[in-house]
Amino acid sequence: MKRILVIDDDEISLAIVKKVLSETGFEVETFSSSAEAWEHYEPEHYDLILSDYFMPEINGDELLKKVRKNDDVTPFVFLTSNTDVKIAIELVKSGADDHIVKPIVAEELVFRVNKNLKERENLRMIEEAEKEKALLDLEHQKLVNWRTLYASKDITQTEQMIALLSRTINQSGGFLWLELLKSDLQELDDKSFRISKDLVDMIVSSAEGQKSIFDYITFISQLDDLVMHPQEYDIARFVKEMNGLLKTEVGKIAPKYSRKIIISTPSQHLPSGKVSVDPDYFPKILRELLINAVKFSPEDSRILTTFELNTTEKGNNLDFTIRNAPKEISVKAPDGSPIRGIPYDYSELVFDLFYTIESFPVYLEEEEWSDGTGLYVARKLLRSQNCWIKAANGIDYTGSSPESFVRFTITLPFTLT
């Protein structure tokens, strides 16, 4: 039911308007004072406003200005005894939608009210259609942008693959051996050839290095087609084994790189359930994330690992998180307390590394997948196991001073048994 607000200091006129509109099926609220009506007014609470023009306290045109400051949608129709066309034009210019000349004729009143309501509804439908069109245009543009983005990523990764291939081949001696072979090769009388042992050793070494490079490039390029062989593990057993693996790795890594690595046991009771992962690749992924956490933090940092259960609307998940808690640096907060932090370029670059095979400025020999490709490979392999990984950086305010951190979280779906 449409709600109409009627304001008129003429009690008889007010009663007539209310009776006619109520009998037509409208919900009518009336006020004999524009000041009182304004006190009760709420923007867009009414579907149409009918107001006398000449009133004490607040005149009709003043009331219109007040309404239009908060509401330019609701139709505003004046009731007036003045038949001057110029005044009618001025009323419309000031923001009124229509005017009705007194004395009121019931049929005209109903017609004008319905006409203005219909016009407002048509305008609303046009606005909705325009919004819908704008949203469709935006979605189309997003689709175009995403296609362009992924196309550019493919191109970028191809370029990075070529650069990686070229760089690593050069690092392994390139094709220097070819020039040396041409200059050192000696043809004997029996049409056989002589070559020095040093050159043979160099060719073999270079070929072995280049073969390993080509094998790795092939591995990277075929990650999406790599077949996983997941096995089911009891959750408690799985967490225990992964904790044991991490403790072993920590024993090797922590002393060498001056990091304090804390392996946390789950704070929650582990339910009876199954998690499915590839037994060969998942431990490698954990190890890779651990060494990347070392790589993304300064010396003397703390690195924390946790296993936690997480229940969502989509199901039950086991979250494994590795995060940095870096040492204090010289920067001070506004209150004078020290700020802990990870080098800015590291925390920014970590996100790019999930989608790139570009080199990272720091390389640690313990990395499973070389030349800065570790996070890229980890993301691809986890996706193949129906798992996923998230990265985040931020500020932790729970301690005595703010701490910035980089955090990796692997999410593994599990089923209850």
matplotlib code that plots the C-alpha trace (Angstrom):
import matplotlib.pyplot as plt

x = [0.0, 1.4, 1.9, 0.9, 1.9, -0.7, 0.0, -2.6, -3.6, -7.2, -8.8, -11.7, -9.4, -7.2, -10.2, -11.4, -8.0, -7.6, -11.1, -10.7, -7.2, -8.0, -11.1, -8.9, -6.6, -3.8, -2.4, -2.7, -0.9, -2.0, -0.6, -2.2, 1.2, 4.2, 6.5, 4.9, 5.1, 8.8, 9.5, 8.0, 9.4, 11.8, 13.6, 11.9, 9.4, 6.5, 5.7, 4.3, 3.9, 0.9, 1.4, -0.5, 1.6, 0.5, 1.0, 2.1, 5.4, 7.0, 5.7, 5.2, 8.3, 10.5, 9.3, 10.1, 13.6, 14.1, 12.7, 14.9, 18.1, 17.5, 15.3, 15.2, 13.2, 9.8, 7.2, 6.2, 2.9, 1.5, -2.1, -2.7, -5.6, -3.5, -4.2, -1.3, 0.6, 3.9, 3.7, 3.1, 6.2, 8.2, 7.1, 8.2, 11.5, 12.1, 11.8, 8.1, 6.7, 3.2, 0.5, -3.2, -5.5, -8.1, -11.0, -10.1, -11.9, -11.8, -11.2, -8.4, -6.8, -6.7, -5.6, -2.7, -1.5, -1.5, 0.2, 3.0, 3.4, 3.5, 6.1, 8.3, 8.0, 8.9, 11.9, 13.0, 12.8, 14.9, 17.4, 17.5, 17.9, 20.8, 22.4, 22.0, 23.5, 26.4, 27.0, 26.9, 29.3, 31.6, 31.4, 32.2, 35.2, 36.3, 36.1, 38.2, 40.7, 41.0, 41.6, 44.2, 45.7, 46.0, 47.3, 49.9, 50.8, 51.2, 53.5, 55.4, 55.9, 57.1, 59.6, 60.7, 61.1, 63.3, 65.3, 65.7, 66.8, 69.4, 70.7, 71.1, 72.7, 75.2, 75.8, 76.7, 79.3, 77.0, 78.3, 81.9, 82.9, 81.8, 84.4, 87.0, 86.2, 86.6, 90.0, 91.3, 90.0, 92.9, 92.4, 94.8, 96.2, 93.7, 90.8, 90.2, 90.2, 92.1, 90.7, 92.2, 90.8, 90.3, 88.0, 86.1, 85.6, 84.3, 81.9, 80.5, 80.1, 78.5, 76.2, 75.1, 74.4, 72.4, 70.5, 69.4, 68.4, 66.3, 64.8, 63.8, 62.4, 60.3, 59.1, 58.0, 56.3, 54.3, 53.2, 49.5, 49.7, 51.6, 49.8, 49.4, 49.1, 47.3, 47.1, 44.7, 46.1, 44.5, 44.6, 46.4, 49.0, 49.5, 50.0, 52.4, 54.5, 54.5, 55.6, 58.4, 59.5, 59.5, 61.5, 64.1, 64.4, 64.6, 67.5, 69.3, 68.2, 67.9, 71.6, 72.9, 70.7, 70.3, 66.6, 64.6, 62.0, 59.1, 57.0, 53.6, 51.4, 47.7, 45.9, 42.6, 41.7, 42.2, 39.0, 38.9, 39.2, 41.1, 43.2, 44.4, 47.8, 50.6, 53.2, 56.1, 55.3, 53.5, 56.6, 58.6, 56.1, 56.3, 60.0, 60.0, 57.7, 59.8, 63.0, 61.1, 60.1, 63.8, 64.5, 61.8, 63.1, 66.2, 68.6, 67.6, 63.9, 61.4, 59.5, 56.4, 54.5, 51.0, 48.4, 44.8, 41.3, 39.0, 35.3, 33.5, 30.2, 32.0, 33.4, 36.2, 39.8, 43.2, 45.2, 49.0, 50.6, 54.2, 54.8, 57.6, 57.9, 61.0, 63.4, 63.2, 64.4, 65.4, 62.0, 59.9, 56.1, 54.5, 54.5, 58.2, 58.0, 60.1, 58.5, 59.3, 59.5, 60.3, 62.2, 59.6, 60.8, 60.6, 57.0, 55.9, 57.7, 56.4, 53.0, 54.4, 56.4, 53.2, 52.6, 56.0, 59.2, 61.4, 64.5, 64.5, 67.5, 68.3, 68.9, 69.4, 70.9, 68.2, 65.4, 63.7, 62.9, 65.6, 66.0, 63.0, 60.4, 59.5, 56.3, 55.1, 55.7, 54.1, 50.9, 50.6, 51.2, 48.8, 46.1, 46.6, 45.9, 42.7, 44.5, 45.2, 47.6, 47.2, 49.8, 49.4, 51.4, 50.2, 50.8, 50.4, 49.5, 49.0, 52.5, 54.3, 55.1, 53.7, 55.1, 54.9, 54.8, 54.6, 52.4, 51.8, 48.8, 48.1, 44.5, 43.8, 40.2, 39.5, 36.6, 35.3, 35.2]
y = [0.0, 3.4, 5.9, 9.5, 12.5, 15.3, 18.8, 21.5, 24.1, 24.0, 21.3, 20.9, 20.5, 18.1, 15.9, 15.8, 14.8, 12.1, 10.7, 10.6, 9.0, 6.5, 5.3, 4.9, 2.5, 4.7, 4.9, 8.6, 10.5, 14.1, 17.2, 20.6, 22.2, 22.1, 22.5, 19.5, 17.5, 18.3, 17.0, 13.6, 13.5, 10.7, 10.7, 8.3, 7.1, 8.3, 7.4, 10.9, 14.3, 16.6, 20.0, 23.3, 26.2, 29.0, 27.9, 29.6, 28.8, 27.0, 27.9, 25.2, 26.3, 26.3, 22.8, 21.7, 22.9, 21.1, 17.9, 18.1, 18.5, 15.0, 13.4, 14.1, 10.9, 11.3, 13.1, 16.5, 17.9, 21.3, 22.1, 25.8, 28.2, 30.3, 29.7, 31.8, 29.7, 31.6, 30.4, 26.9, 27.0, 28.4, 25.6, 23.0, 24.8, 24.7, 21.0, 20.2, 17.5, 18.8, 21.1, 20.8, 23.8, 24.1, 23.6, 19.9, 17.7, 14.0, 12.6, 15.0, 14.4, 10.7, 11.1, 13.4, 11.3, 8.1, 10.0, 11.2, 7.8, 6.1, 8.6, 8.0, 4.3, 4.6, 6.7, 4.2, 1.4, 3.4, 4.1, 0.4, -0.6, 1.9, 0.5, -3.0, -2.0, -0.3, -3.5, -5.6, -3.3, -3.5, -7.3, -7.4, -5.1, -7.2, -10.3, -8.5, -7.3, -10.8, -12.3, -9.7, -10.2, -14.0, -13.6, -11.2, -13.6, -16.4, -14.1, -13.0, -16.5, -17.6, -14.7, -15.6, -19.3, -18.3, -15.9, -18.6, -21.1, -18.7, -17.6, -21.1, -22.4, -19.6, -20.3, -23.9, -23.0, -22.1, -23.4, -22.4, -26.1, -26.0, -23.3, -25.2, -28.4, -26.8, -25.4, -28.5, -31.3, -33.0, -35.3, -38.2, -40.1, -42.9, -40.4, -40.7, -37.7, -36.8, -34.6, -33.7, -35.3, -31.9, -30.9, -34.2, -33.6, -30.1, -31.2, -34.0, -31.6, -29.0, -31.5, -32.9, -29.4, -28.5, -31.7, -31.0, -27.5, -28.8, -31.5, -28.8, -26.5, -29.4, -30.1, -26.5, -26.4, -29.6, -28.9, -28.6, -32.1, -33.7, -36.7, -36.7, -40.0, -38.9, -41.2, -41.0, -40.3, -40.2, -36.6, -37.2, -39.4, -36.9, -33.9, -35.9, -36.9, -33.4, -32.0, -34.6, -33.6, -30.0, -30.6, -32.5, -29.7, -27.1, -28.9, -28.4, -24.9, -23.0, -23.0, -22.3, -19.3, -17.8, -18.2, -19.3, -21.7, -22.8, -25.8, -25.6, -28.6, -28.2, -26.4, -28.2, -31.8, -33.5, -35.3, -38.7, -37.9, -38.4, -36.1, -37.0, -35.8, -37.0, -38.5, -37.5, -33.9, -32.6, -32.9, -31.2, -28.3, -28.0, -27.9, -25.4, -23.0, -23.3, -22.4, -19.5, -18.2, -18.1, -16.4, -13.7, -12.7, -11.0, -12.9, -13.6, -13.6, -16.0, -18.3, -20.0, -23.0, -24.0, -26.7, -25.6, -27.0, -24.7, -25.4, -23.4, -23.7, -25.5, -28.2, -29.1, -27.9, -28.4, -25.2, -25.3, -21.9, -20.7, -17.1, -14.7, -12.8, -10.6, -9.0, -5.3, -2.8, 0.9, 2.3, 3.7, 4.0, 7.4, 6.4, 5.7, 1.9, -0.1, -1.6, -5.1, -5.6, -7.6, -5.8, -4.1, -5.5, -9.0, -8.7, -7.2, -9.7, -12.8, -12.3, -12.1, -15.2, -17.3, -16.4, -16.0, -18.0, -14.9, -15.0, -14.0, -11.9, -14.4, -18.1, -20.7, -24.1, -25.9, -24.8, -27.8, -25.9, -23.5, -20.0, -18.5, -20.9, -22.6, -20.7, -21.0, -24.7, -25.1, -23.4, -25.5, -28.8, -28.0, -27.1, -30.5, -32.1, -30.2, -28.0, -24.3, -21.8, -18.2, -15.6, -12.4, -9.7, -7.3, -5.9, -7.9, -5.7, -8.4, -8.1, -5.2, -3.6, -3.9, -6.7, -7.0, -10.5, -12.6, -15.7, -18.8, -20.9, -24.3, -25.4, -29.2, -30.4, -33.4, -35.7, -36.9, -40.6]
z = [0.0, -1.0, 1.8, 1.3, 3.5, 3.4, 4.9, 4.9, 7.6, 6.2, 8.3, 5.8, 2.8, 4.8, 5.7, 2.1, 0.8, 3.4, 2.7, -1.0, -1.0, 1.8, -0.1, -3.2, -1.3, 0.0, 3.5, 4.4, 7.2, 7.8, 9.5, 9.8, 10.5, 8.2, 11.2, 12.9, 9.7, 9.4, 12.9, 11.9, 8.4, 7.4, 4.0, 1.5, 4.2, 2.1, -1.5, -2.2, -0.4, -0.8, 0.7, 0.7, -0.6, 1.8, 5.4, 8.7, 10.3, 7.4, 3.9, 1.3, -0.8, 2.3, 3.3, -0.3, 0.0, 3.4, 1.9, -1.2, 0.8, 2.1, -0.5, -4.2, -5.0, -3.4, -5.6, -4.1, -5.2, -4.1, -3.3, -4.1, -4.6, -7.0, -10.7, -11.9, -14.5, -13.6, -10.0, -11.2, -13.3, -10.5, -8.2, -10.7, -11.1, -7.4, -7.3, -7.1, -9.3, -9.9, -8.4, -7.9, -7.9, -5.2, -4.7, -4.8, -7.3, -6.2, -9.7, -10.5, -7.1, -7.6, -11.2, -10.3, -7.4, -9.5, -12.4, -10.2, -8.5, -12.0, -13.3, -10.2, -10.7, -14.3, -13.4, -10.8, -13.4, -15.8, -13.1, -12.2, -15.8, -16.1, -13.0, -14.4, -17.7, -15.8, -13.8, -17.0, -18.6, -15.6, -15.5, -19.2, -18.6, -15.7, -18.0, -20.6, -18.0, -16.5, -19.9, -20.6, -17.2, -17.7, -21.2, -20.0, -17.1, -19.7, -21.8, -18.7, -17.4, -20.9, -20.9, -17.4, -18.4, -21.3, -19.0, -16.4, -19.0, -20.5, -17.1, -15.7, -18.8, -18.7, -15.0, -15.8, -18.4, -21.3, -24.6, -24.0, -24.3, -28.0, -28.9, -26.9, -28.6, -32.0, -31.1, -29.2, -31.5, -33.4, -36.3, -36.5, -39.5, -39.0, -39.3, -35.5, -33.3, -30.1, -27.3, -24.0, -20.8, -19.2, -22.1, -21.9, -18.2, -18.9, -21.6, -19.4, -16.4, -18.5, -20.2, -16.8, -15.5, -18.6, -18.5, -14.9, -15.9, -18.8, -16.6, -14.1, -16.7, -18.0, -14.5, -14.1, -17.4, -16.7, -13.2, -14.1, -15.7, -12.8, -11.5, -7.7, -5.7, -2.5, 0.4, 3.4, 6.8, 10.2, 11.3, 14.6, 12.9, 10.0, 12.4, 14.5, 11.4, 10.0, 13.4, 13.5, 10.0, 10.9, 14.0, 12.0, 9.5, 12.2, 13.7, 10.5, 9.6, 12.8, 13.9, 10.4, 9.8, 13.3, 13.6, 16.5, 15.1, 17.3, 16.4, 18.1, 18.8, 18.1, 20.8, 20.0, 20.4, 17.1, 16.0, 14.4, 10.7, 7.5, 5.4, 1.9, 0.6, -1.6, 0.7, -1.6, -2.4, 0.7, 3.0, 0.4, 0.3, 4.1, 4.0, 1.2, 3.1, 6.2, 4.3, 2.6, 6.0, 6.8, 3.6, 4.2, 7.6, 9.1, 11.3, 14.9, 13.9, 15.4, 13.1, 14.4, 13.0, 14.0, 13.2, 13.8, 13.0, 11.1, 10.5, 7.8, 5.9, 3.2, 5.4, 7.9, 7.2, 8.8, 8.6, 8.8, 9.2, 9.1, 10.1, 11.0, 14.2, 13.3, 15.6, 16.6, 14.1, 14.6, 13.5, 16.4, 16.7, 17.5, 21.2, 21.1, 21.3, 18.8, 15.8, 14.7, 11.0, 7.9, 5.1, 3.0, -0.3, 1.0, 2.3, -1.0, -3.2, -1.4, -3.0, -6.5, -6.1, -5.9, -9.5, -11.0, -11.6, -11.4, -9.3, -5.7, -4.6, -1.8, -2.5, 0.2, -0.7, 1.3, -1.0, -2.7, -5.8, -7.0, -8.3, -6.5, -7.9, -4.6, -3.8, -7.4, -7.4, -3.9, -5.0, -8.1, -6.3, -3.5, -5.9, -7.5, -4.1, -3.6, -1.0, -1.2, 0.2, 1.4, 2.1, 4.2, 5.7, 8.4, 11.9, 15.1, 18.0, 20.6, 22.1, 23.9, 20.6, 17.0, 14.9, 11.1, 9.7, 6.6, 7.0, 4.8, 5.5, 3.9, 4.1, 3.9, 3.8, 6.0, 6.5, 9.9, 10.6]

ax = plt.figure().add_subplot(projection="3d")
ax.plot(x, y, z, "-o")
ax.set_aspect("equal")
plt.show()
